[in-house]
Every structure is written in structure tokens, then in C-alpha cells.
Amino acid sequence: MTQQNPHDLPGLRDPARTVTVAVIGAGIAGLIAARELHRRGIDVIVLESAARAGGRMMAETTALGSRVDLGGQWIGHGHHRFEDLAAEFGTTVFAMHTPKRPKIVDGDKTIKNFGASAATVTVVLLAWEIATRLGLPRAQTTRSVQSWLRRVPGRRARRLLEVLVSVSTTADLDRYSMRAFLEMVRFQGGLTTMLSTAGGAQDSLVAEGAGTLAERLAADLDGRVVFNSAVTASHRDETGVTIHSASGTYRAAKVIVTVPPPMAALIEHTPPLPVARNLLQDTTYMGSVYKAIAVYDRPFWRENGHAESLMLSDPGMAVFDTSAPGGPGHLCVLIAGPEARGLDDLTADARRALILGAIAAQLGSDVLIPRGWHEKSWHQDRYVGGGYTALPVIGHDEGYFPACAAPVGNIHWAGSETASEHAGYIEGAIESGERVAREIAEILSATRGDDATSSPTSS
Ligand SMILES: Cc1cc2nc3c(=O)[nH]c(=O)nc-3n(C[C@H](O)[C@H](O)[C@H](O)COP(=O)(O)OP(=O)(O)OC[C@H]3O[C@@H](n4cnc5c(N)ncnc54)[C@H](O)[C@@H]3O)c2cc1C
């Protein structure tokens, strides 16, 4: 085969590095895809805009030597790919320390399980669960969760539902349709699965940090991940794709975009993408979420019970005990939607005082003096754009899971949002990485016989 001079390639101004497959994004989906292709002997490179791997997964080491996750962390029940990856890297998986039901706290009051507010919430949750099973009225595509909740009797019940939906989806409830929410619940196997710790989506944790898995995958790719390499433009033609990035120009037979749709919209395409693809990218947005972990010598609160709670304060928050057995105490806090963005203008000290002050009212004043404090506002991460996932703008259904992953010429799509199962989760991201690697390996071997490793720009 003859190697084409990169300078002759359409849309190319700088000398290009040629590679068989270029993966855009070193989140877990991109890293898994690259690993699978590399294992098949296919020449692959990963272009990542940030200076680190992991995307929506990110682990840090605490002052006490333990590891905490600022991004995705929980292994949901049945998330076997994630479990297998954790086992493959020899990490320790442990079950969440969790009560039967989280405490619901409103100001200085704990809401009784059998009071009027709890009864209203139970009826609403049941109605939602039934609606997901019976099918979802199209009319609800334009009705926001916010406006739906206005009909729920009782301020406290309404607030509880608001915090519950917000923390479980990271959506702005006035920009998120009731249908999109119920569609998400249906896709994820129901409310119980979605909201539960033991046996649900928050079943277990990786002691070394889930983010460690992404770090290890990137390290194993041995120089094939190029950091500080935001892709800005892509020119595709019959024989491949030329991509322009902050680290230079690359020419590949196949490109995999693992960036979630709203962030992928920032990449300019020549020729333009099909209308349906643009619609998906333009009618989705990344959720807003703030996550913090307070670190203590030990999980002292366990002497008096559990720490897990849903706080209806302003901001509303979910609190979890994510301490590993025998390790330091870790209190994990999630705040979502506009209430997460509301923290952006505060100083780090003010955020910490606000959050720990609310928790101290429940767990005691020792909470106020953690040994460490780790926080991240994901909606302020310029490369990731937010989390947990991409959400459909009200009135549009293009962003419902799974997001379309039909190739556009030599561009293929992956990322958690495209998974056929557990989309939005780490498990879904891994599934999508495996799927896209298979998809490309099959095409390359079909078009080139068994010589799937050859250079892409030969024609
Ligand atoms: C706070 C938080 C908590 C979460 N909790 C959980 C949980 O407990 N369990 C769970 O299963 N999931 C959880 N998730 C979701 C989970 O983290 C994600 O589904 C998963 O990590 C997505 O992986 P991905 O590879 O599909 O996408 P990403 O991780 O978003 O990777 C995309 C990558 O592309 C890069 N990129 C973007 N634009 C460009 C460009 N133009 N050029 C080059 N690179 C680019 C980004 O920097 C990023 O690294 C959570 C997410 C967040 C934010």
C-alpha cells in the first residue's frame, strides 16, 4: 500500500500525524475503546482536551491517604463491566454503609416516615412508577417537572420531590420535561433501582477510587493519550477524517467521538453533520452538579446511627457515608441543578461552612472540623461541561437514552449517553467503548481483509 502525503489531504494545512483510529475524549468510554482497538493490533491515539484522563471520573488522595471520587463513583447493582474492570486492576470493592431509608431532614426537623408529607411523596412516586410502566403521554414532553410538581399538595412534599428529582438527574426542573424524567426512570429500570443504594444504582464503591480505573487505563495505553489536545474541527472524506486539535493535526481512517452530545457540538464539521445529529447535539445540555467529600479520622457518626440523608435546606442536598471499611470517615455531598450553580459565587470556605453547618445540625459539631475537604463544580469544568449526563431540553426527545450512535461517514460515536443499557452511568460508558471498538474493528477487517492494522490514509 502507498502512503499518501499528509499535505495532500483535503482540509489539511499543517503536517499531520497519521493513525488508523483517533478517539476524541479520554473519559472511560474513549479509554476502553482505545484499549480494545490496541489489543486487536489497531494503531490508535486518544485526543483529550484536559491535562488529565477520566473526564467525568476523577479521584483524589486525601490528607489521610485515602482516595475519594469527585466524579462518578458508585457501581450499580448488575453493573458487571464496571465490576470486572475494578477486579482486573486489583482494586477493592465494598458495599455502601447504608440504612433501610435515608433520613429526610427539613430545617431542624426529621420528616416522619408515616407523616402526611411522606404519604404524599409515596403516592407521587407510585404514580410515577406506574406511568413509566403504562407508557408516557407525549403531552408531557412540553410540561416541565417544575410545573408538574406545583400540583402536589404540601410545601414539604413538593420540596422533597424537587430535591429528589434534582439530585438524581442534575436537571434544571423548569427545563426538564416530565416525560424526559419518566423516560429516564423507565430506561434505568424504575425508581427503586435508580434511587436505591443497596441493590440499586448506588450499591458499592471502589476503595482506591473509581477514577483510579481511568488513570490506570490511560497509563496502560503508554503514550497513546495526547493531553491538552482539544479537537476543534473535523473534515471527513471517503478515505478518512482529518482532525484539527490544540496539539496539531491528525489524519485517521476512523474517528470515534466519545464526547457527550452538547460538548461535541463545539467541534466544527466539514461537510456539516446530518440534521438529526445536529439536533441531538443542539437540544441537549449537561446537568449541573456540585460534589464535595469531607474527610474525618473515622466515621464517628456511626456510633449514633447513619449519616445518609436528603436535606431539604437551601441548597437541597443528598448526603452519603462513603467511608471504606476500616478507613477514614468520608461524607459525600451532592447538590444539583440551579442550586449547585448558586454555590459558584461563594468562596470555598463559605461553601464548606454552609454545607457542613447543615450536616452538623444532624450529626454533631465534630462535622465542622474535617481533616480534609474535596470539592468540584462539574458545570464549571470547561471540558466536561457538567454531569452526571447530557439531558434533553424540554420539548425535545432526541436526547432520550440511548442517544443515537449511527456512524456519519468515518465518524463513529460512543460515550455513556449512547449505551443500550445503563446509559448515563460508568457501566454504560464502558459498554459504549466496547461496542464502538467492535464496530470499527469489524469494518476495518472487512475492508482490508485481516490487515486491520494498516495505515488509514492509503487509498
Ligand atoms: C459528579 C458526578 C457523579 C457521578 N456519579 C456516578 C456514579 O456514582 N456512578 C456512575 O456509574 N456514574 C456516575 N456519573 C456518571 C459517569 O461519571 C459518566 O457516565 C461517565 O464517566 C461518562 O464517561 P464518558 O467517557 O462517556 O464521558 P466523559 O467522561 O465525559 O469523557 C469525555 C471526555 O472528552 C473530553 N473532551 C470534551 N470535548 C473534547 C474535545 N473537543 N476534544 C478532546 N476531548 C474532549 C472531556 O474532557 C472528557 O475527558 C457521575 C458523574 C458526575 C459528574
PDBQT file of the ligand as one rigid body, heavy atoms in Angstrom, charges set to zero:
ROOT
HETATM    1  C1  LIG A 501     -20.499  14.288  39.961  1.00  0.00    +0.000 C 
HETATM    2  C2  LIG A 501     -20.781  13.046  39.164  1.00  0.00    +0.000 A 
HETATM    3  C3  LIG A 501     -21.178  11.898  39.810  1.00  0.00    +0.000 A 
HETATM    4  C4  LIG A 501     -21.438  10.743  39.085  1.00  0.00    +0.000 A 
HETATM    5  N1  LIG A 501     -21.738   9.602  39.765  1.00  0.00    +0.000 NA
HETATM    6  C5  LIG A 501     -21.782   8.426  39.107  1.00  0.00    +0.000 A 
HETATM    7  C6  LIG A 501     -21.796   7.208  39.837  1.00  0.00    +0.000 A 
HETATM    8  O1  LIG A 501     -21.729   7.212  41.076  1.00  0.00    +0.000 OA
HETATM    9  N2  LIG A 501     -21.838   6.039  39.121  1.00  0.00    +0.000 N 
HETATM   10  C7  LIG A 501     -21.854   6.024  37.756  1.00  0.00    +0.000 A 
HETATM   11  O2  LIG A 501     -21.893   4.931  37.175  1.00  0.00    +0.000 OA
HETATM   12  N3  LIG A 501     -21.796   7.179  37.045  1.00  0.00    +0.000 NA
HETATM   13  C8  LIG A 501     -21.731   8.371  37.685  1.00  0.00    +0.000 A 
HETATM   14  N4  LIG A 501     -21.588   9.536  36.996  1.00  0.00    +0.000 N 
HETATM   15  C9  LIG A 501     -21.622   9.482  35.510  1.00  0.00    +0.000 C 
HETATM   16  C10 LIG A 501     -20.318   8.909  34.946  1.00  0.00    +0.000 C 
HETATM   17  O3  LIG A 501     -19.225   9.531  35.549  1.00  0.00    +0.000 OA
HETATM   18  C11 LIG A 501     -20.296   9.123  33.440  1.00  0.00    +0.000 C 
HETATM   19  O4  LIG A 501     -21.409   8.488  32.847  1.00  0.00    +0.000 OA
HETATM   20  C12 LIG A 501     -19.062   8.546  32.739  1.00  0.00    +0.000 C 
HETATM   21  O5  LIG A 501     -17.884   8.828  33.442  1.00  0.00    +0.000 OA
HETATM   22  C13 LIG A 501     -19.006   9.123  31.321  1.00  0.00    +0.000 C 
HETATM   23  O6  LIG A 501     -17.864   8.658  30.637  1.00  0.00    +0.000 OA
HETATM   24  P1  LIG A 501     -17.655   9.011  29.103  1.00  0.00    +0.000 P 
HETATM   25  O7  LIG A 501     -16.335   8.502  28.719  1.00  0.00    +0.000 OA
HETATM   26  O8  LIG A 501     -18.850   8.594  28.337  1.00  0.00    +0.000 OA
HETATM   27  O9  LIG A 501     -17.682  10.619  29.029  1.00  0.00    +0.000 OA
HETATM   28  P2  LIG A 501     -16.689  11.679  29.708  1.00  0.00    +0.000 P 
HETATM   29  O10 LIG A 501     -16.180  11.169  30.995  1.00  0.00    +0.000 OA
HETATM   30  O11 LIG A 501     -17.444  12.977  29.733  1.00  0.00    +0.000 OA
HETATM   31  O12 LIG A 501     -15.477  11.782  28.692  1.00  0.00    +0.000 OA
HETATM   32  C14 LIG A 501     -15.445  12.665  27.613  1.00  0.00    +0.000 C 
HETATM   33  C15 LIG A 501     -14.036  13.251  27.535  1.00  0.00    +0.000 C 
HETATM   34  O13 LIG A 501     -13.951  14.061  26.375  1.00  0.00    +0.000 OA
HETATM   35  C16 LIG A 501     -13.146  15.192  26.665  1.00  0.00    +0.000 C 
HETATM   36  N5  LIG A 501     -13.471  16.204  25.662  1.00  0.00    +0.000 N 
HETATM   37  C17 LIG A 501     -14.566  17.007  25.589  1.00  0.00    +0.000 A 
HETATM   38  N6  LIG A 501     -14.528  17.766  24.475  1.00  0.00    +0.000 NA
HETATM   39  C18 LIG A 501     -13.379  17.424  23.809  1.00  0.00    +0.000 A 
HETATM   40  C19 LIG A 501     -12.774  17.848  22.589  1.00  0.00    +0.000 A 
HETATM   41  N7  LIG A 501     -13.345  18.767  21.806  1.00  0.00    +0.000 N 
HETATM   42  N8  LIG A 501     -11.579  17.311  22.229  1.00  0.00    +0.000 NA
HETATM   43  C20 LIG A 501     -10.976  16.374  23.007  1.00  0.00    +0.000 A 
HETATM   44  N9  LIG A 501     -11.510  15.936  24.172  1.00  0.00    +0.000 NA
HETATM   45  C21 LIG A 501     -12.703  16.437  24.566  1.00  0.00    +0.000 A 
HETATM   46  C22 LIG A 501     -13.531  15.550  28.086  1.00  0.00    +0.000 C 
HETATM   47  O14 LIG A 501     -12.523  16.336  28.708  1.00  0.00    +0.000 OA
HETATM   48  C23 LIG A 501     -13.672  14.161  28.708  1.00  0.00    +0.000 C 
HETATM   49  O15 LIG A 501     -12.449  13.729  29.258  1.00  0.00    +0.000 OA
HETATM   50  C24 LIG A 501     -21.319  10.729  37.672  1.00  0.00    +0.000 A 
HETATM   51  C25 LIG A 501     -20.908  11.896  37.009  1.00  0.00    +0.000 A 
HETATM   52  C26 LIG A 501     -20.635  13.044  37.740  1.00  0.00    +0.000 A 
HETATM   53  C27 LIG A 501     -20.150  14.285  37.021  1.00  0.00    +0.000 C 
ENDROOT
TORSDOF 0
